């Protein structure tokens, strides 16, 4: 014969489930806060890629963009050398202005001529590990924000009332279980 579970046992099991769900929710919120604080500072070193003698660049009045800027994860670039494409002579920095964050080069107004140049530069890109960590952080934060924006005051009030009711039921069941166990002890003594 199958043993019937008492109401107290059923409520106790339900309380464990509710407690587990609350614990999981708390851990998710804690994770979002923790990862949110680490966002942008997750400890992954950036990658430096050197491009040597990239051709088809011009130092004139038009802004020219380095090839690596097309990488969606481009952070910055630093020049190593700018050489005249026809004779390999180094072009002095007074002839151009370089923007490391935009990855662009443009001739200055005081230059004596326009140059076709080959540029050697170092590009700074984030590591794949850093990109993956930022993606996880963004997904957790977006999920929490989406849930928070859809949970209206009515949901919050309803959830609070349900939690109070569950705690009250668990408390009442606990008291009745203690009384029952005291009664059983009194019967045997």
C-alpha positions, -999 to +999 in steps of 0.1 A: +000+000+000+013+034-009+019+057+020-001+089+018+019+120+024+005+144+049-003+181+041+027+191+062+051+169+041+036+183+009+040+219+021+075+212+033+085+198-001+069+228-018+089+251+005+121+234-005+112+240-042+104+277-035+136+281-015+156+266-043+140+289-069+146+319-046+183+308-042+187+305-079+172+339-085+195+354-059+225+338-075+215+352-110+212+387-096+245+383-077+261+371-109+248+401-129+261+425-103+295+407-101+299+405-139+286+440-143+314+453-121+340+433-141+326+444-174+355+461-194+380+449-168+379+411-171+416+407-171+422+396-207+451+411-225+445+428-258+461+414-290+486+434-310+488+427-347+515+443-368+507+452-404+539+458-425+541+481-455+503+483-462+501+500-496+475+521-514+476+550-489+480+586-497+491+616-477+470+644-492+441+666-482+418+635-481+415+614-449+428+579-456+418+550-433+440+521-424+428+486-435+425+471-400+399+497-390+374+475-409+377+450-380+346+455-359+366+450-327+392+477-336+404+496-305+434+516-317+465+517-339+500+531-335+523+540-364+556+523-367+567+540-400+554+558-430+575+553-462+573+570-495+560+542-519+583+552-548+617+555-530+613+540-495+622+573-478+606+579-443+579+606-444+583+630-414+554+634-390+551+671-399+536+661-432+506+642-418+483+639-388+475+604-375+445+595-353+452+564-333+416+558-322+401+564-357+430+547-376+431+576-401+459+596-416+456+629-434+482+653-449+488+686-430+482+719-447+520+728-447+533+697-465+553+703-497+538+675-518+513+646-519+527+612-512+518+577-521+529+558-490+533+524-474+524+523-437+536+499-410+515+500-379+504+480-349+466+474-344+452+468-309+423+443-308+406+426-279+413+389-272+387+363-280+384+355-243+377+391-235+350+393-262+334+361-250+334+373-214+318+406-224+292+387-244+282+367-214+280+398-192+259+415-218+235+386-222+230+383-184+225+420-180+201+422-210+181+393-197+177+408-162+168+443-177+142+427-201+126+408-172+126+439-150+110+460-176+082+435-182+076+429-145+051+456-136+041+467-101+012+443-101+036+413-106+058+425-079+030+430-054+015+396-063+049+378-059+054+395-025+019+384-013+025+349-025+059+347-007+042+360+025+015+334+022+040+306+016+061+316+046+029+318+068+018+283+056+053+269+064+053+285+098+018+271+106+027+237+094+059+238+114+040+247+146+014+220+140+041+194+134+058+204+167+025+201+185+018+167+169+053+154+179+047+166+215+014+148+216+030+116+203+057+119+230+031+125+257+012+094+246+043+072+250+053+086+284 
